[in-house]
């Protein structure tokens, strides 16, 4: 499994925990930055990760900012991306099972590194259920086709 990760200065507090968890699961990880606590703009890192996942070069991604919200909004502007903010393990599991999210977003000012580990594990180990959920994802794709020209 190839995983792209990226964060801004608000999410960097979670990065080492996320990297450790991904490596525990044998993931090949590429870190798209940032690499310090210096203030940066989260859309830059959201775009790098989202494009890497949308291109098919990576299976999925983890993005982090202060809340997970801004970076997820930016990532979701890339066609084919389903980035979901997760603040607990239930959300991490369900966003894979029902939404087949290919990117999760975490907030460094909202959750702890240990919580981030648990959320990533829940997301990685959950399986997409398909069935009735696929119809909903197809509708999301139709919206993308209409507005992403």
C-alpha contacts under 8 A as a table, 3 or more apart, distances in Angstrom:
res1	aa1	res2	aa2	distance
1	X	26	X	7.43
1	X	27	X	5.06
1	X	28	X	6.11
1	X	58	X	7.70
1	X	59	X	6.24
2	X	27	X	5.77
2	X	28	X	4.76
2	X	29	X	5.89
2	X	30	X	7.86
2	X	57	X	7.63
2	X	58	X	4.86
2	X	59	X	5.31
2	X	60	X	6.90
3	X	22	X	8.00
3	X	27	X	6.48
3	X	28	X	6.13
3	X	29	X	4.83
3	X	30	X	6.47
3	X	58	X	5.52
3	X	59	X	5.93
3	X	60	X	5.12
3	X	61	X	5.15
3	X	62	X	7.48
4	X	29	X	5.80
4	X	30	X	5.05
4	X	31	X	6.15
4	X	32	X	7.07
4	X	49	X	5.69
4	X	52	X	6.97
4	X	53	X	7.12
4	X	58	X	6.29
4	X	60	X	6.43
4	X	61	X	4.53
4	X	62	X	6.46
5	X	29	X	7.20
5	X	30	X	6.31
5	X	31	X	5.01
5	X	32	X	5.98
5	X	33	X	7.60
5	X	49	X	6.22
5	X	61	X	5.45
5	X	62	X	4.78
5	X	63	X	5.61
6	X	31	X	5.91
6	X	32	X	4.96
6	X	33	X	5.10
6	X	34	X	6.60
6	X	45	X	5.52
6	X	46	X	6.84
6	X	48	X	7.70
6	X	49	X	6.28
6	X	62	X	6.66
6	X	63	X	4.95
6	X	64	X	6.47
7	X	10	X	7.55
7	X	11	X	5.36
7	X	12	X	5.97
7	X	15	X	7.58
7	X	32	X	7.84
7	X	33	X	6.04
7	X	34	X	5.68
7	X	42	X	6.76
7	X	45	X	5.97
7	X	46	X	7.48
7	X	63	X	5.44
7	X	64	X	4.47
7	X	65	X	5.61
8	X	11	X	5.47
8	X	12	X	6.26
8	X	33	X	7.47
8	X	34	X	5.64
8	X	37	X	7.89
8	X	39	X	7.37
8	X	40	X	5.88
8	X	41	X	6.53
8	X	42	X	5.10
8	X	45	X	6.86
8	X	64	X	6.60
8	X	65	X	5.24
8	X	66	X	7.85
9	X	12	X	5.33
9	X	13	X	7.98
9	X	34	X	6.93
9	X	36	X	6.63
9	X	37	X	4.60
9	X	38	X	6.00
9	X	39	X	5.54
9	X	40	X	6.29
9	X	65	X	6.81
9	X	66	X	7.68
10	X	13	X	7.06
10	X	37	X	7.45
10	X	64	X	7.44
10	X	65	X	4.72
10	X	66	X	4.12
10	X	67	X	7.86
10	X	107	X	7.48
10	X	108	X	5.70
10	X	109	X	6.87
11	X	14	X	5.76
11	X	15	X	6.94
11	X	64	X	4.47
11	X	65	X	3.90
11	X	66	X	5.30
11	X	67	X	7.91
11	X	68	X	7.91
11	X	106	X	7.38
11	X	107	X	5.94
11	X	108	X	4.42
11	X	109	X	7.50
12	X	15	X	5.10
12	X	16	X	7.90
12	X	34	X	7.33
12	X	35	X	7.44
12	X	36	X	7.18
12	X	37	X	6.79
12	X	64	X	7.11
12	X	65	X	7.38
12	X	108	X	7.03
13	X	16	X	7.35
13	X	108	X	5.89
13	X	113	X	7.19
14	X	17	X	5.52
14	X	18	X	6.23
14	X	64	X	7.44
14	X	108	X	5.87
14	X	112	X	7.24
14	X	113	X	5.06
14	X	116	X	6.74
15	X	18	X	5.12
15	X	19	X	6.06
15	X	64	X	7.75
16	X	19	X	5.04
16	X	20	X	6.06
17	X	20	X	5.13
17	X	21	X	6.25
17	X	113	X	5.55
17	X	114	X	7.10
17	X	116	X	6.93
17	X	117	X	5.95
18	X	21	X	5.18
18	X	22	X	6.15
18	X	113	X	7.69
18	X	116	X	6.55
18	X	117	X	5.81
18	X	120	X	7.03
19	X	22	X	5.18
19	X	23	X	6.11
19	X	29	X	7.60
20	X	23	X	5.20
20	X	24	X	6.24
21	X	24	X	5.03
21	X	25	X	6.64
21	X	117	X	5.86
21	X	120	X	7.14
21	X	121	X	7.05
22	X	25	X	5.27
22	X	26	X	6.57
22	X	27	X	5.40
22	X	28	X	7.95
22	X	29	X	7.42
22	X	120	X	7.74
23	X	26	X	4.90
23	X	27	X	5.30
23	X	28	X	7.25
23	X	29	X	7.66
24	X	27	X	7.53
32	X	45	X	6.76
32	X	48	X	6.67
32	X	49	X	6.85
33	X	45	X	6.75
34	X	40	X	7.75
34	X	45	X	7.41
41	X	44	X	5.93
41	X	45	X	7.55
42	X	45	X	5.44
42	X	46	X	6.17
42	X	65	X	6.73
42	X	70	X	7.13
42	X	71	X	5.57
42	X	74	X	7.98
43	X	46	X	4.94
43	X	47	X	5.98
43	X	70	X	7.68
43	X	71	X	6.01
43	X	74	X	5.45
43	X	75	X	7.47
44	X	47	X	5.38
44	X	48	X	6.50
45	X	48	X	5.11
45	X	49	X	6.33
45	X	63	X	7.86
45	X	71	X	7.79
46	X	49	X	5.41
46	X	50	X	5.91
46	X	63	X	6.68
46	X	71	X	5.49
46	X	72	X	7.11
46	X	74	X	5.89
46	X	75	X	4.89
47	X	50	X	5.07
47	X	51	X	5.85
47	X	74	X	6.88
47	X	75	X	5.77
47	X	78	X	7.52
48	X	51	X	5.44
48	X	52	X	6.20
49	X	52	X	5.09
49	X	53	X	6.25
49	X	61	X	6.43
49	X	62	X	7.89
49	X	63	X	7.42
49	X	75	X	7.64
50	X	53	X	5.19
50	X	54	X	5.93
50	X	61	X	7.47
50	X	75	X	5.36
50	X	76	X	7.74
50	X	78	X	6.37
50	X	81	X	6.55
50	X	103	X	7.77
51	X	54	X	5.01
51	X	55	X	5.88
51	X	78	X	6.89
52	X	55	X	5.34
52	X	56	X	6.79
52	X	57	X	5.88
52	X	58	X	5.93
53	X	56	X	5.39
53	X	57	X	6.17
53	X	58	X	4.75
53	X	59	X	6.06
53	X	60	X	5.65
53	X	61	X	6.62
53	X	81	X	7.60
53	X	102	X	7.54
54	X	57	X	7.75
54	X	58	X	7.83
54	X	78	X	7.43
54	X	79	X	7.17
54	X	80	X	5.88
54	X	81	X	6.33
55	X	58	X	7.43
56	X	59	X	6.49
58	X	61	X	7.46
59	X	102	X	7.27
60	X	102	X	4.78
60	X	103	X	5.54
61	X	102	X	6.38
61	X	103	X	4.46
61	X	104	X	6.55
62	X	103	X	5.43
62	X	104	X	5.04
62	X	105	X	5.89
62	X	106	X	7.63
63	X	68	X	7.39
63	X	71	X	6.87
63	X	72	X	7.47
63	X	103	X	7.18
63	X	104	X	6.31
63	X	105	X	4.76
63	X	106	X	6.39
64	X	67	X	7.67
64	X	68	X	5.53
64	X	71	X	6.80
64	X	105	X	5.44
64	X	106	X	4.77
64	X	107	X	5.66
64	X	108	X	6.82
65	X	68	X	5.02
65	X	69	X	7.59
65	X	70	X	7.27
65	X	71	X	6.16
65	X	105	X	7.77
65	X	106	X	6.68
65	X	107	X	5.26
65	X	108	X	6.09
66	X	69	X	7.99
66	X	106	X	7.94
66	X	107	X	4.70
66	X	108	X	4.86
66	X	109	X	4.95
66	X	110	X	7.14
67	X	70	X	7.25
67	X	106	X	6.58
67	X	107	X	3.73
67	X	108	X	6.32
67	X	109	X	5.93
67	X	110	X	5.86
68	X	71	X	5.70
68	X	72	X	6.06
68	X	85	X	5.66
68	X	86	X	7.79
68	X	105	X	4.86
68	X	106	X	4.53
68	X	107	X	4.30
68	X	108	X	7.71
69	X	72	X	5.24
69	X	73	X	6.22
69	X	85	X	6.36
69	X	105	X	7.33
69	X	107	X	7.64
70	X	73	X	5.17
70	X	74	X	6.35
71	X	74	X	5.18
71	X	75	X	6.18
71	X	105	X	7.11
72	X	75	X	5.01
72	X	76	X	6.06
72	X	83	X	5.59
72	X	84	X	6.47
72	X	85	X	6.61
72	X	104	X	7.79
72	X	105	X	5.85
73	X	76	X	5.26
73	X	77	X	6.82
73	X	83	X	7.88
74	X	77	X	5.49
74	X	78	X	7.83
75	X	78	X	5.90
75	X	81	X	6.86
75	X	83	X	6.51
76	X	79	X	7.24
76	X	81	X	5.50
76	X	82	X	6.15
76	X	83	X	5.91
77	X	81	X	7.63
78	X	81	X	5.81
79	X	144	X	6.42
79	X	148	X	6.78
80	X	141	X	7.38
80	X	144	X	7.78
81	X	101	X	7.66
81	X	102	X	6.45
81	X	103	X	7.17
82	X	99	X	7.67
82	X	100	X	7.52
82	X	101	X	4.83
82	X	102	X	5.59
82	X	103	X	6.21
83	X	101	X	5.77
83	X	102	X	6.29
83	X	103	X	4.46
83	X	104	X	5.30
83	X	105	X	6.60
84	X	95	X	6.85
84	X	101	X	6.44
84	X	103	X	6.53
84	X	104	X	4.94
84	X	105	X	5.76
85	X	104	X	5.86
85	X	105	X	4.49
85	X	106	X	5.96
86	X	89	X	7.56
86	X	91	X	5.32
86	X	92	X	5.62
86	X	104	X	6.65
86	X	105	X	6.16
86	X	106	X	5.91
86	X	119	X	7.25
87	X	91	X	6.72
87	X	92	X	7.73
87	X	106	X	6.79
87	X	107	X	7.59
87	X	110	X	7.32
87	X	111	X	6.58
87	X	119	X	7.53
88	X	91	X	5.52
88	X	92	X	6.44
88	X	115	X	7.08
88	X	118	X	7.95
88	X	119	X	5.91
89	X	92	X	4.84
89	X	93	X	6.09
89	X	115	X	7.94
89	X	118	X	6.23
89	X	119	X	4.49
89	X	120	X	7.91
89	X	122	X	5.68
89	X	123	X	7.67
90	X	93	X	5.20
90	X	94	X	6.01
90	X	119	X	7.91
90	X	122	X	7.57
91	X	94	X	5.15
91	X	95	X	5.82
91	X	119	X	7.81
92	X	95	X	5.52
92	X	96	X	6.80
92	X	104	X	7.65
92	X	119	X	5.26
92	X	120	X	6.80
92	X	122	X	5.52
92	X	123	X	4.60
93	X	96	X	5.57
93	X	97	X	6.22
93	X	119	X	7.67
93	X	122	X	4.96
93	X	123	X	4.73
93	X	124	X	7.99
93	X	125	X	7.76
93	X	126	X	5.48
94	X	97	X	4.80
94	X	98	X	5.62
94	X	99	X	7.23
94	X	123	X	7.76
94	X	126	X	7.78
95	X	98	X	5.63
95	X	99	X	4.92
95	X	100	X	6.08
95	X	101	X	5.62
95	X	123	X	7.32
96	X	99	X	5.48
96	X	100	X	4.20
96	X	101	X	5.26
96	X	102	X	7.82
96	X	123	X	5.96
96	X	126	X	6.06
96	X	127	X	6.24
96	X	128	X	5.46
97	X	100	X	5.97
97	X	126	X	6.11
97	X	127	X	5.32
97	X	128	X	4.01
97	X	129	X	5.23
97	X	130	X	7.83
98	X	128	X	6.20
98	X	129	X	6.27
98	X	130	X	7.28
98	X	133	X	5.72
99	X	128	X	7.47
99	X	133	X	6.93
99	X	137	X	7.01
100	X	128	X	5.51
101	X	104	X	6.82
106	X	110	X	7.99
106	X	111	X	7.57
106	X	116	X	7.08
107	X	110	X	5.06
107	X	111	X	6.05
108	X	111	X	5.79
108	X	112	X	6.86
108	X	113	X	7.87
109	X	112	X	7.87
111	X	115	X	5.93
111	X	116	X	6.60
112	X	115	X	5.09
112	X	116	X	6.20
113	X	116	X	4.92
113	X	117	X	6.29
114	X	117	X	5.11
114	X	118	X	6.42
115	X	118	X	5.10
115	X	119	X	6.14
116	X	119	X	5.11
116	X	120	X	6.11
117	X	120	X	5.26
117	X	121	X	6.19
118	X	121	X	5.11
118	X	122	X	6.17
119	X	122	X	5.08
119	X	123	X	6.20
120	X	123	X	5.13
120	X	124	X	5.99
121	X	124	X	5.12
121	X	125	X	6.01
122	X	125	X	5.45
122	X	126	X	6.07
123	X	126	X	5.40
129	X	133	X	7.16
130	X	133	X	5.24
130	X	134	X	5.02
131	X	134	X	5.58
131	X	135	X	7.41
132	X	135	X	5.59
132	X	136	X	7.09
133	X	136	X	5.22
133	X	137	X	6.43
134	X	137	X	4.99
134	X	138	X	6.05
135	X	138	X	5.03
135	X	139	X	6.37
136	X	139	X	5.04
136	X	140	X	6.42
137	X	140	X	4.96
137	X	141	X	6.27
138	X	141	X	4.97
138	X	142	X	6.26
139	X	142	X	4.95
139	X	143	X	6.37
140	X	143	X	5.11
140	X	144	X	6.35
141	X	144	X	4.95
141	X	145	X	6.12
142	X	145	X	4.98
142	X	146	X	6.22
143	X	146	X	5.11
143	X	147	X	6.32
144	X	147	X	5.30
144	X	148	X	5.30
145	X	148	X	5.55
145	X	149	X	6.89
146	X	149	X	7.16
